[in-house]
Amino acid sequence: MTATTTAARTRPRVPASAPRPSPRLRAWATRAPLLPALIFMIAVTQLPFVATLVISFFDWNALYPDARSFTGLANYQEVLTDADLRKSVLTTIVLTATVVLASLVIGLGLALLLNRRFRGRGVVRTLLIAPFLLVPVAAALLWKHVLYNPEYGLFNGVLHGLGGDGAAQPDWISNTPLIAVELALIWQWTPFMMLILLAGLQSRDPELIEAARMDGAGHWQVFRHLTFPHLRRYLELGALLGSIYIVQNFDAVFTITSGGLGTANLPYTVYQSFYQAHENGLASAAGVLVVIGSIVIATFALRVVSSLFREEVSRA
């Protein structure tokens, strides 16, 4: 008590007339440590995008730099009306939808499996996450050479072992090129969906599940009426985040098929226009459209994430 009283007496008093910092000054003092990161982000991401946006309004071929001219929205019109570019947009949509839906379904099954307690669950979880940790190019090379190769690939090796010397040796990439790319991406992105859905399963109210089981509800009824409605937000989040990344996927298409056999998506078409045809303006216009599409999807993803946070806060 004496020490407290002494400390209180010796504490310096701030004069009532001392000027206090304004709210604006306090706000700037709080945000100042973030300024270097903000400047770096603007320099790395926003300035290149602004340059790309400006180039998209020019007819600019790198082989003829002196012949460039302002064309307005002509490059965007060509992107939206050119048959090859429209086909690449359709391929991008089909590729994204197939990979996202298949990854969600398989990821949901694996999440339900890992949500149970069994011996070795940690090892199984680590093994199932491993494909997502691989470098995308390495994963594509693995599928192209270790699995798909018609001479020494695992798929044809299994067929040869089951059917003997007379078993057919199909060329998987040549016969089903788009499916070959889709399978590689599904294998790589299923762990991502599994982790999101597993987090959703572990956030369920166990008392609600136990009450439903005591009332006689079976596994299917619990999943249909409790688990699946609870996972709706997590399914939306997985679908949106997966779409953002897969729409921009370039590695699998470039590595497995080199954009041939009808597998060229929009990012690969941008690569062809820029690095092979040297059409800087056309490639920039296509790239801007990809970014706009990604921003639209990301906006919905952020709304879903915000709603998830609000739900968790309300439960707490």
BELNORNOR-V279353 format. One record per run of one state. SS is the DSSP state (helix for helix, strand for strand, loop for the rest). FROM is the first residue (numbers start at 1). LEN is the number of residues. If there is no record, write none. Layout:
SS;FROM;LEN / SS;FROM;LEN
This chain:
loop;1;1 / helix;2;9 / loop;11;12 / helix;23;33 / loop;56;2 / strand;58;2 / loop;60;1 / strand;61;1 / helix;62;6 / loop;68;1 / strand;69;2 / loop;71;3 / helix;74;8 / loop;82;1 / helix;83;32 / loop;115;6 / helix;121;13 / loop;134;2 / helix;136;12 / loop;148;6 / helix;154;13 / loop;167;5 / helix;172;4 / loop;176;1 / helix;177;26 / loop;203;3 / helix;206;9 / loop;215;4 / helix;219;29 / loop;248;3 / helix;251;7 / loop;258;8 / helix;266;11 / loop;277;2 / strand;279;1 / helix;280;36 / loop;316;1
